[in-house]
């Protein structure tokens, strides 16, 4: 059994080669990304919004040189190397395809698209255009998950028996109207539940069987979902459980339990943010790796700098968040939504 946890192998993001970024859709997560990028070697060259006023406000707030009143103008800027697609996931397919068609590398916020069919379309376009395309599932690129990755690869946990992850928050329609709007692909699963589903995929791979239950909001999007995933290649005895809800807050934690020990992820933030890694042995003793690198949303810098390094290396897909895995995660969420009874207007 491990007496100490391995050190992270993730390079310092501030050493990454710079890219000239365009930020598409200047909302809340775009603001967090902008603050993170401004502390790094990356350069925010331009911002694009549906209105010139929103673009101008964001540009003034963050000192961005160029502000465009349409997404088409942003992706057409010949000096922009990469586009961060920060819009709601209901628009990701359209906007990622727009940037890819313009020859831009793309970092696409989670959830990658509304469903697996849309994800396959974006992936096919990126591969055909030979541009880098990465899902912005930010924990995959930071030190914390790399430590867990090494523990899993070493076999130190023995046979994996149970993986559990939860993301429960209380978000009303007044606080976030889009999360309760089926037209904008609202609901707990795509916005919150994507983190637990992605964590299970990270720990175990793709399930061959999913059982899900839940209930809906008055508007018809998923309010609360619980799912059990089984049938993982290489870990046939493993069972994973995920829960997510818009209705009530709880600790946002994750764990991986094996016959030789368990990994626990929790923090004052969330299991998918920066924080400690705790390895608990069967006898109850434990070792812990401290938090590393930028804190809170400043850790978004890792995903952007990872894409910058991919571009510098001439690579187009991330080993930490492969595009085929992004598609398989969307397939799992499609099946969960199908069983719970959620579909979106115009969804293919």
C-alpha positions as CSV (number, residue, x, y, z in Angstrom):
1,X,0.0,0.0,0.0
2,X,1.2,3.5,-0.8
3,X,2.9,5.3,2.1
4,X,2.8,8.6,0.3
5,X,0.8,9.9,-2.7
6,X,2.6,10.5,-5.9
7,X,3.5,14.1,-7.0
8,X,1.5,15.6,-9.8
9,X,3.1,15.5,-13.2
10,X,1.1,18.4,-14.6
11,X,3.4,21.2,-15.8
12,X,3.2,24.7,-14.5
13,X,0.4,26.3,-16.6
14,X,2.2,29.6,-16.6
15,X,5.0,28.1,-18.6
16,X,2.7,27.2,-21.5
17,X,3.3,28.7,-24.9
18,X,0.9,31.6,-25.5
19,X,-2.1,31.6,-27.8
20,X,-4.2,34.5,-28.9
21,X,-7.7,33.7,-27.6
22,X,-11.1,34.8,-28.6
23,X,-13.8,34.4,-26.0
24,X,-17.2,33.6,-27.5
25,X,-20.2,34.6,-25.2
26,X,-19.1,36.9,-22.3
27,X,-21.1,35.4,-19.5
28,X,-20.2,34.3,-16.0
29,X,-17.9,31.4,-16.8
30,X,-16.2,33.5,-19.5
31,X,-15.4,36.1,-16.8
32,X,-13.9,33.4,-14.6
33,X,-11.8,32.2,-17.5
34,X,-10.7,35.7,-18.4
35,X,-9.4,36.3,-14.8
36,X,-7.5,33.0,-14.9
37,X,-6.0,33.7,-18.3
38,X,-4.9,37.2,-17.3
39,X,-2.6,35.6,-14.7
40,X,-1.0,33.4,-17.3
41,X,1.1,33.7,-20.5
42,X,-2.1,33.5,-22.6
43,X,-3.5,36.6,-24.3
44,X,-7.2,37.4,-24.7
45,X,-7.2,39.2,-28.0
46,X,-10.9,39.4,-28.7
47,X,-14.4,38.9,-27.3
48,X,-17.6,38.2,-29.3
49,X,-21.2,38.6,-28.2
50,X,-24.6,38.7,-29.7
51,X,-24.7,42.4,-29.0
52,X,-21.9,45.0,-29.3
53,X,-22.8,46.5,-25.9
54,X,-22.1,43.2,-24.1
55,X,-18.9,42.7,-26.0
56,X,-17.8,46.3,-25.2
57,X,-18.6,45.9,-21.5
58,X,-16.6,42.7,-21.2
59,X,-13.7,44.2,-23.2
60,X,-13.6,47.2,-21.0
61,X,-13.7,45.2,-17.8
62,X,-10.8,42.9,-18.8
63,X,-8.8,45.1,-21.1
64,X,-9.5,43.1,-24.2
65,X,-8.3,44.8,-27.4
66,X,-11.1,43.8,-29.8
67,X,-14.8,43.6,-29.2
68,X,-17.2,42.1,-31.7
69,X,-21.0,42.4,-31.8
70,X,-21.4,38.9,-33.4
71,X,-19.9,35.5,-33.1
72,X,-19.2,35.5,-36.9
73,X,-17.0,38.5,-36.6
74,X,-15.1,37.0,-33.7
75,X,-14.2,33.7,-35.5
76,X,-13.4,35.6,-38.7
77,X,-10.6,37.6,-37.0
78,X,-7.4,36.2,-38.6
79,X,-5.3,37.0,-35.5
80,X,-7.4,34.8,-33.2
81,X,-5.7,31.4,-32.7
82,X,-8.2,29.6,-30.4
83,X,-11.8,30.2,-29.4
84,X,-13.2,29.5,-25.9
85,X,-16.9,28.6,-26.4
86,X,-18.4,29.8,-23.2
87,X,-22.1,30.0,-24.2
88,X,-24.8,27.7,-22.7
89,X,-24.5,24.2,-23.9
90,X,-27.7,24.5,-26.0
91,X,-25.6,26.6,-28.4
92,X,-22.3,24.7,-28.3
93,X,-22.8,22.7,-31.4
94,X,-23.6,25.7,-33.6
95,X,-20.9,27.9,-32.2
96,X,-18.2,25.2,-32.1
97,X,-18.9,24.4,-35.7
98,X,-18.7,28.1,-36.6
99,X,-15.3,28.4,-35.0
100,X,-14.0,25.1,-36.5
101,X,-15.2,26.1,-40.0
102,X,-13.1,29.3,-39.6
103,X,-10.0,27.1,-38.8
104,X,-9.9,28.0,-35.1
105,X,-8.8,25.6,-32.3
106,X,-11.7,25.3,-29.8
107,X,-12.1,24.8,-26.1
108,X,-15.7,24.0,-25.6
109,X,-17.4,24.4,-22.2
110,X,-19.1,21.4,-20.6
111,X,-21.5,20.0,-21.3
112,X,-19.9,19.6,-24.7
113,X,-23.3,19.7,-26.5
114,X,-26.9,18.8,-25.8
115,X,-26.5,15.2,-26.8
116,X,-24.2,12.6,-28.3
117,X,-25.4,13.2,-31.9
118,X,-24.3,16.8,-31.7
119,X,-21.0,15.9,-30.0
120,X,-20.2,13.4,-32.8
121,X,-20.9,16.2,-35.4
122,X,-18.5,18.6,-33.6
123,X,-15.8,15.9,-33.2
124,X,-16.0,14.9,-36.9
125,X,-15.7,18.5,-38.0
126,X,-12.7,19.2,-35.8
127,X,-10.9,16.0,-37.0
128,X,-11.6,16.9,-40.6
129,X,-10.3,20.4,-40.1
130,X,-7.3,19.1,-38.2
131,X,-7.8,21.7,-35.4
132,X,-7.4,21.1,-31.7
133,X,-10.7,20.5,-29.9
134,X,-11.1,19.9,-26.2
135,X,-14.0,19.7,-23.8
136,X,-13.4,22.1,-21.0
137,X,-13.9,19.6,-18.2
138,X,-11.5,21.6,-16.0
139,X,-10.6,19.0,-13.3
140,X,-9.1,16.6,-15.8
141,X,-6.2,19.0,-16.5
142,X,-5.1,19.9,-13.0
143,X,-2.8,18.4,-10.4
144,X,-5.5,16.9,-8.2
145,X,-6.9,14.5,-10.9
146,X,-3.4,13.6,-12.1
147,X,-2.6,12.3,-8.6
148,X,-5.8,10.2,-8.7
149,X,-4.9,9.1,-12.2
150,X,-1.5,7.8,-11.0
151,X,-3.1,6.0,-8.0
152,X,-5.6,4.2,-10.3
153,X,-2.9,3.3,-12.9
154,X,-0.7,1.8,-10.1
155,X,-3.5,-0.6,-9.0
156,X,-2.9,0.5,-5.4
157,X,-6.7,0.5,-4.7
158,X,-7.0,-3.2,-5.7
159,X,-10.2,-4.2,-7.3
160,X,-12.5,-1.2,-7.7
161,X,-15.8,-1.9,-6.0
162,X,-17.7,1.4,-5.8
163,X,-17.4,4.9,-7.2
164,X,-19.7,7.6,-5.9
165,X,-20.1,11.2,-7.0
166,X,-22.7,13.9,-6.2
167,X,-23.4,17.4,-7.3
168,X,-26.4,18.9,-5.6
169,X,-27.2,22.6,-5.5
170,X,-30.2,24.8,-5.0
171,X,-30.7,26.9,-8.1
172,X,-34.1,28.4,-8.6
173,X,-35.6,29.6,-11.8
174,X,-35.3,33.2,-10.6
175,X,-31.5,32.7,-10.0
176,X,-30.8,30.9,-13.3
177,X,-33.7,30.9,-15.7
178,X,-31.8,28.9,-18.4
179,X,-31.4,25.9,-16.1
180,X,-35.2,25.6,-15.9
181,X,-35.8,26.3,-19.6
182,X,-36.1,23.3,-22.0
183,X,-35.4,25.5,-25.0
184,X,-32.0,26.1,-23.6
185,X,-31.4,22.5,-22.6
186,X,-31.9,23.2,-18.9
187,X,-31.9,20.7,-16.0
188,X,-29.6,19.3,-13.4
189,X,-27.9,16.7,-15.6
190,X,-26.2,18.7,-18.3
191,X,-25.1,21.5,-16.0
192,X,-24.4,19.8,-12.7
193,X,-24.6,16.1,-13.3
194,X,-22.0,16.1,-16.0
195,X,-19.3,16.4,-13.4
196,X,-20.3,13.1,-11.6
197,X,-20.9,11.3,-14.9
198,X,-17.5,12.5,-16.1
199,X,-15.9,11.4,-12.8
200,X,-17.2,7.9,-13.2
201,X,-15.9,7.8,-16.7
202,X,-12.5,9.0,-15.5
203,X,-12.4,6.3,-12.8
204,X,-14.0,3.3,-14.6
205,X,-14.6,4.1,-18.3
206,X,-17.9,3.6,-20.1
207,X,-20.7,1.6,-18.5
208,X,-22.6,-1.0,-20.5
209,X,-25.7,-0.6,-18.3
210,X,-27.3,2.5,-16.7
211,X,-30.4,2.6,-14.5
212,X,-31.8,6.1,-13.7
213,X,-34.7,7.6,-11.8
214,X,-35.7,11.1,-11.1
215,X,-38.3,13.9,-11.3
216,X,-38.9,17.0,-13.3
217,X,-39.4,20.7,-12.7
218,X,-42.8,22.2,-13.7
219,X,-41.1,23.3,-17.0
220,X,-40.2,19.7,-17.8
221,X,-36.4,19.6,-17.3
222,X,-34.8,17.2,-14.8
223,X,-34.9,18.5,-11.2
224,X,-33.4,15.5,-9.4
225,X,-31.6,12.5,-10.9
226,X,-30.0,9.4,-9.4
227,X,-28.3,6.8,-11.5
228,X,-26.4,3.5,-11.1
229,X,-23.8,2.5,-13.7
230,X,-22.4,-1.0,-14.1
231,X,-20.7,-3.2,-16.7
232,X,-17.3,-1.5,-16.9
233,X,-14.6,-3.3,-19.0
234,X,-11.7,-4.2,-16.8
235,X,-13.6,-3.7,-13.6
236,X,-16.6,-6.0,-13.9
237,X,-17.5,-5.9,-10.2
238,X,-17.6,-2.2,-10.0
239,X,-20.8,-0.2,-9.4
240,X,-21.0,3.6,-9.7
241,X,-23.7,5.9,-8.3
242,X,-24.3,9.5,-9.2
243,X,-26.8,12.0,-7.9
244,X,-27.6,15.5,-9.0
245,X,-30.3,18.1,-8.2
246,X,-31.3,21.7,-8.7
247,X,-33.5,21.6,-5.6
248,X,-31.2,21.3,-2.5
249,X,-27.6,21.9,-1.6
250,X,-25.2,19.3,-0.2
251,X,-21.5,18.5,0.1
252,X,-20.2,18.0,-3.5
253,X,-17.9,15.0,-3.0
254,X,-16.6,12.0,-4.9
255,X,-14.9,8.7,-3.8
256,X,-13.4,5.6,-5.4
257,X,-13.4,2.5,-3.1
258,X,-11.3,-0.6,-3.8
259,X,-10.4,-3.7,-1.9
260,X,-7.1,-2.2,-0.9
261,X,-8.2,1.4,-0.1
262,X,-10.2,4.3,-1.2
263,X,-9.7,7.8,-2.6
264,X,-11.7,10.7,-1.2
265,X,-12.2,14.0,-2.9
266,X,-13.8,16.9,-1.1
267,X,-13.0,20.5,-0.4
268,X,-14.4,23.8,0.7
269,X,-15.3,24.1,-3.0
270,X,-16.3,20.9,-4.9
271,X,-14.7,17.6,-5.7
272,X,-14.0,18.8,-9.2
273,X,-12.2,22.0,-8.1
274,X,-8.7,22.3,-6.7
275,X,-8.3,20.6,-3.3
276,X,-6.7,17.7,-1.4
277,X,-6.5,14.0,-2.3
278,X,-7.0,11.6,0.6
279,X,-6.1,7.9,0.4
280,X,-7.6,5.8,3.2
281,X,-6.2,2.4,3.8
282,X,-8.4,-0.6,4.9
283,X,-7.2,-0.2,8.5
284,X,-8.4,3.4,8.6
285,X,-5.1,5.2,8.4
286,X,-4.7,7.8,5.7
287,X,-2.3,9.8,3.7
288,X,-3.1,13.1,2.0
289,X,-1.8,15.2,-0.8
290,X,-2.2,18.9,-0.3
291,X,-3.8,21.3,-2.8
292,X,-1.5,22.4,-5.5
293,X,-1.5,25.3,-8.0
294,X,-4.1,28.1,-8.5
295,X,-7.1,28.0,-6.3
296,X,-10.8,28.1,-7.1
297,X,-11.8,29.2,-10.6
298,X,-8.2,30.4,-11.3
299,X,-7.6,26.7,-12.0
300,X,-9.4,27.1,-15.3
301,X,-6.1,28.2,-16.6
302,X,-5.0,24.5,-16.7
303,X,-7.4,23.6,-19.5
304,X,-6.6,26.6,-21.6
305,X,-2.8,26.2,-21.2
306,X,-3.2,22.5,-22.0
307,X,-4.8,23.3,-25.3
308,X,-2.1,25.9,-26.0
309,X,0.5,23.1,-25.4
310,X,-1.4,20.8,-27.7
311,X,-1.3,23.4,-30.5
312,X,2.4,24.0,-29.9
313,X,3.1,20.3,-30.2
314,X,1.0,19.9,-33.3
315,X,-1.5,17.7,-31.5
316,X,-5.3,18.0,-31.9
317,X,-6.7,15.8,-29.1
318,X,-6.1,15.7,-25.4
319,X,-4.9,12.5,-23.6
320,X,-6.6,13.8,-20.5
321,X,-10.1,14.4,-22.1
322,X,-10.2,12.4,-25.3
323,X,-12.9,13.3,-27.8
324,X,-14.2,9.7,-27.9
325,X,-14.6,9.8,-24.2
326,X,-16.5,13.1,-24.4
327,X,-18.9,11.5,-26.8
328,X,-19.3,8.4,-24.6
329,X,-20.1,10.7,-21.6
330,X,-22.8,12.4,-23.7
331,X,-24.2,9.0,-24.6
332,X,-24.4,8.1,-20.9
333,X,-26.3,11.3,-20.1
334,X,-28.6,10.8,-23.1
335,X,-29.6,7.4,-21.7
336,X,-30.1,8.9,-18.2
337,X,-32.3,11.6,-19.6
338,X,-34.2,9.1,-21.7
339,X,-35.0,7.0,-18.6
340,X,-36.0,10.1,-16.6
341,X,-38.2,11.4,-19.4
342,X,-36.4,14.5,-20.5
343,X,-35.9,15.7,-24.1
344,X,-35.4,19.1,-25.5
345,X,-37.3,21.0,-28.3
346,X,-35.7,20.4,-31.6
347,X,-33.3,17.8,-30.2
348,X,-31.9,15.4,-32.7
